[in-house]
Amino acid sequence: MAKAAAGATVAVAMVAGTAHACGLLGGGNVAPGPELSPTARPQAVEQAAGQVAERVVAAEGAAPPARQTLIGDGSTAFSGAQPGLDRPARLAPGARPPQFVVFSWDGAGEDDNRLFSRFRELGRRYNVTQTFFLSGIYLLPERQRMRYRPPGHPRGASAISYLGEASIRRTVDEIRRAWLEGHEIGTHFNGHFCGPGGVGSWTPRQWRSEIEQARWFVKNWKTTTGWRDLPPFPFDYDRELIGGRAPCLEGRANLRRAAREMGFRYDSSGVGEQVWPRRVDGLWDLPLQQVPMPGRPFEVLTMDYNFMANQSRRSLGRTGARAAWRDQMSQGLLRGFHRAYAGNRAPMIIGNHFERWNGGIYMEAVEEVMRTVCVKAEVRCVSFRELVDWLDAQDPAVLRELRRLDVGQRPAAWPGGDAADSGPVLSAP
């Protein structure tokens, strides 16, 4: 598989059979690329789907825990169980599972686009918990960059920009609020090195160094920023960090070896289909998935970058085509959702970036999907943590039966469900 250098512009015709993610080439059998108020679904429906009563995302400004135990320099604190999460229940043999949907975000910094806060607000509105894959250096002021020792690269180097200090301060606030509202703080690691000499060539030892540094930046932001007056993150990151997504979906094999040894429970760095997940090397394998690309003869990964790379091939394409491109992404994701919802109920994994590519149309598409699917009966829009908690609680024999189901395959024994039309067929913009 050919690799693209970091920051390269995609300017050639896309060829089916290649996958893009985070601006770089990954791999897989796909084309390249990369107002309702919240209402709890009926408890009886949720329990029939193997769930306990519906959790409600905490309100804005949720008070910090009354009792906290500060850790280290006071950047983090142990506050007990995370608010707003359910205890998962076992699914009865032969029962229909809930339809899980995971919205996840690579990088997860609050820069001037203010997209972290926007989607945190949408999470409250539609009762959605999300996974924010934080890039560790987004908490490190550039004046402190020499604290970062990227494997195989000069000290302080990074393929992504360091945030300005105002953005770091906002990111600190967003992370604290997000955790109190039930969201997960995972990792996108640090320097985002892809292509030759990047994460794809790292050894397990180098990955361990990268993970250790990602943790350190979260656990020591008061030391690196000097902001002693701000409240701590209300969690112990050694316990909180259980999974991540590799830059460009590269280096998975050695990443898994290192991550398993460091207490991770899942990895979302792969390319897959809409089928029930399994463990690989001791970790739940929760990849991005292939879904229809409306009006095109191939499928595309469930990530904003992948749609963009198959449309404009750059972040600022034709203004007149943007509305059609936005609809193409939202309809593609919704078709993938309905294929699972009316079929095998495989968890749907959606990945994105806090970016305003093509004027922000991909953020609009994600918001449309969120408000459309997360209010449906038997749908649970959850973080990866909640999903793996549910998977770990299941009878292995029940999960084996679910994994026998192909993409879109619905067992005859399940009662009828929503088979709504997945949307109009769109012509290729």
N, C-alpha and C positions, 0 to 999 in steps of 0.2 A: 504494500500500500504506500503510495507516495505521500510525503508529508509536506505541509506548507510552513514556511518560516513564520515566526511570530509577527503579527501585524500585517501579514501579506494581504493584499487586496485580491478578492476573488474576481477575476476579470475574464475568465474563459467559460465556455459552455459547460454546464453541469452534466455529469454523466451518471446515470443510475448505477447503483452498486457501490457508491462512496458516501460517507457520512461526514458532515461537518458538525462541530460543536465548539463553542467558545472561540470562534474565529479561526479554528485550525482543523485539519483533517483528522477524523477518528477512524471509523471502520464499520462495516456492516452492510447488510443487503438492503440499502435504502438509497434514495437520491441524495446528493450532497447538500450540505448546508451547515449548517450545523443542523324600578327601585322598589326591590322588595325589602321590607324591614326583616331582620332575622326572626325566623319562626322555628321553634323546635318541632321536629317531625314527631308524629305520634309515638308514644312510648311502646305501645303494643307492636307496632310495625318494627321498631328497632330491636325489640327483644326477640321477635320472631326471626330476625336476621342475625341472631347470635350476638346482640349487643346489650349492654346495660343501658339505663336511661340516658337520654341525650345530654351531652355536656354543652354548656353555653360559654362562648368565649368571653373572658372577663372584660368589663367595661374600661373605657379610656381612663387613665389616671388611677388604675387599681392601686390601692395602698400597698406599700412594701410590707413584707412579713413583720409582725411585731417583734419577733425574736430572731436575731441573726448572729452567726458566729463568723467573725471576720477571718479570712484566710490570707496568709502571706502579708503583702504590703497593703491589704485592704481593698484591692481591686475587685475581689470576689468575696462571697460570703455564703456559708451554708444556711439555707432558710427552710429546710424540710422539703416536703413533696411539692412539686410544681402545681400551681392552681389550675383548676378547670379541666383536668384530665380524668377520664373514666378508667375503671378497672375492667379490662377486657373479659368477655365471657366466651366459653367454648361453644362452637357451632355444633348442633346435633348432627349425627350422620344423615346424609341425604337432604339436609336443610339448605335453603338458598342463602348464600352469604350476602352481607351488605356490599354495595358497590363503593369501594374506596377510591378516592381521587387525591393525589398528592400534588400540591403546587410548591415548587422549590425554586430557589433563587441563588445563582452563582455570583459570588463576590460580596453582595449584600452590604454595601456602604451607603450612607445617607449623604450624597453629594448635593449639588445645587438643584438637581432634578427632583429631589424630595420624593422618590418613588418607594423607598422603604416605608415611610410614614403613610403614603397613599395606600399601599397594599395591606398594611397593618389595619388601617381604618376599614378597608373592604373586608378583611377577615372578621372584624366585629359585626359588620353589617350583615354578612351572609353566613355567620357561624362557622368560619373556616379557621383551622390552625394550619400553619405553613412551616416549611423548613427553610431557614436562612443559612446558606453555606457561606460563612464569613471568610474573607481573605484576611489572614492574620495581620498582614502589614497595614491593613486599613485602620488599625489602632496604633500604628507606630509613626510618630512624626518624622518627616524626612530628615530633620536635623539629628535624629537618632538612628538613621538608616544603617550605620555601621554595626548595630547590634544584630542585624540579620546576616547570617552566614549561609547563603543558598548553596546547596550541593552542586559542585561542578562549575560554579560561577564566582566572580569576584565578590568580596564582602560588600554588602549594601546594594548589590545589583537587583533589579527587578524588571520583568517584562511588562508589568502594569505600573501605572503611576501611583506614587504615594498620595494620600489624600491631604488636602490642606487642613490646618488645625481646626478651623471652624467646622469642617465636614467631619473630622474625627470626633469632635465634641457632640455633634448631632448623632453620629453613629453610636457612640456610647449610650446616649439617651434612648435611642431606638432599640438597642439590644436589651437594655434593662426592661423597658416597657413590653417588648415582645415576649420575653420569657414570662413575665407576670401575667400575660394574656394567654399563655398556653402554647406559644410557638416554640419550635426547636432551633437551637443555635448549633448548626453543624459546621463543617469546615470545607473551604475551597483551597486550603493550604495557604501558600504565601505568594511567591514570586511569579507564578503562572508561566513557567518556562515550557515551551512546546517545540516540536521539531527536533533537529539534530542537537544533541547535547542537552536536551530538555528532560522532562520527567519520564519520558518513555525509555530513557537509558539509565535511570537511577536504580541502584541496588536496594535491597531491603534496608540496609544500614542507612543509606542516604534518605530513604523515605522516613525512617524513624527519626532522623534529625529534623526533617521538614515538619513532621507532626509535633515533635517536642517543641520546636520553635513556635508553631502556630498556637499551641497551648500556652506557651510562656508569654506571648504578646497579649493574650486575653487575660492572663492571671497577673500581669504586671503593668497594666496601662497607666496606673497612677504613678509608677516609678518613671516610665518613659515620657509621660506628658507633664508631670508635676502638678496635676489637678487633684489636690488632696481634698478639696471641698465637695466634690461630687459624690453621690451615693454609690455604693459598690454594685456590681452585678449580683443579683440575689441567688446565685447558684455556684456550685463547685464545678469548675469546668473539667476537672479530671473525671467526674461522674457524668456530666452533661454531654461530653463529646463522645458520641457512639457511631458516627458515620460521616461520610463526605462524598464529594465528587471531584475526580482528578481533572486538572486543566486539560482541555482538548480530548478528554476521555483516553488519555495515553498512560502507559506504565502500570496497567491494572494488576498484572500477575505479582510483581514485586510489592506493589502497594498493598495488596491483600495480605501478603505474608507479614509485612510490618504492622498493618492495622490490626490484624487479629491478635498479635502479641501485645498490642497497646490498648486492648479492651474495646475495639470497635465491634459493632454487632451487624453492620450492613455496609454495602458499598453501592453507589449509584453512578458508577463511571462507565457503564457498558451501553451496548446497543442491543435491543431485543424486540420481541413481539409481545402482543397483548395476551399473554398466558400467565398462569399463576407462578409466582417466584419459587426458587429453590435456593438452598445454601450452596455456595461454592467456596472451598477452602475455609469452611467454618463461618462464613459471613452470608447473610441474606443478600442475594444478587438482585438489585432493584434498578434495572437499566432504564434509560430512555427508550421509548417504543416507536415502532413504525405505525403511522396512521395515514389515511388517504390524503393525497394532495389534490383537492378538487380541480377538475379540468385537466389534470395531467395523468399520464399512464403509469405513474410510479407512486410509491409511498415515501413519506418523509418523517424524520425524527420529530418527537414532540418537544421541540425547542424553538424559541423565537429566531435564533441565528439561522437555523436550518431553513426556515421558511424564507427569511430574507435572502439567503444565498441562492435560493431557487427563483427568486423574483428579481430584485434589483442588483444582486451580486455585490452590493456595496451599501453603506449605511445611509446614503442620500440618493435615492433613485427618483424617477419621474414623479413629480407632484400629482399629475393627473391620474396616475395608476394606483395611488396609495389606498384609496377607499376599497378598490377591488382586492388589493393585496391583503388588507386588513380582514375583509370578509373571507378570503381564501384561507387564512390561518384559523379564524374562529370556526368556520364550517369544517375544516379538516379535523380540528380537535374535537368538535361536537360529533362528527361522524365516528371518530375513534371511540368517544365516550359511549354512544348508542350501541356500537358494535359489542362493547363489553357489557353494558347495562342490560341489554336485551339478549345477551349471549352467555358467555362463561363467567361473567362478573369478575374477571381478572382486575386487580388494582391498576388504575391508570396513573402513570407517572408523567408529569409535565415539568419541564425545566425552562428557566428564563434568566434574563439579566436585567438589572436596573439600568436600562439604556433607552434613549429616545430615537432609536434608529427609524429612518423614514418618517420623522415627525411624530413618533410615539405610537404608531399604528399597532404595533405588536402588544404594547401595554393595553391598548383599548380592546384588542382581541382577547387577551387573557381575562380582562375584567368581564367581558361579555360571557365567556365560558363559565367563569366563577358564579356569576349571578344567575346563569341558566341552570347549571347542574347541581349546585350545592343546596338548593332548596327542594330537590326532588325526594320523594319517599325512598327510604332504604339507601340513600347516598350519604356517605360520610367523607367530608373533605378534611383530611387529617395531615399531620406531619409524618415524616418517616418514622420517628420514634413511636408514635401511636400505632402505625401500621405494623412495625416489627414486634411491638408488645402484643398485638392481636395475633400475629402469626405464631409467636412463641407460646401463646396460651392454647393453641389448637391441638387436637389429637393428630399426630403425624399421619395416621391412616386417612383421616378426612382430607388433609392437605394433599396426600398422594392422589386421591380420587379427583380433586380439583385440578391437579396438574395433568391429568389425563385428557382434559378438555382442550380442544384446539381453539384457535382464534375464532371468536364469535359463536362457538358451539354451546348450545343450551341443552342441558339434560331434560329428557321428556318428563321426568318426575317433578321438576320444578313447576310451580304454578305460573300462569302467564304473567308477563310484566310489561313494562312500558316499551312498546315497539314503535315509538313515534318516528316519523320521518326524520332523517338526519340532516335535512336541509337541501336546498336546490343544488343541482349540478352546475358548477361554475365553469365557465370557459377559462382557459389559461390567459391571464392578463398579459 
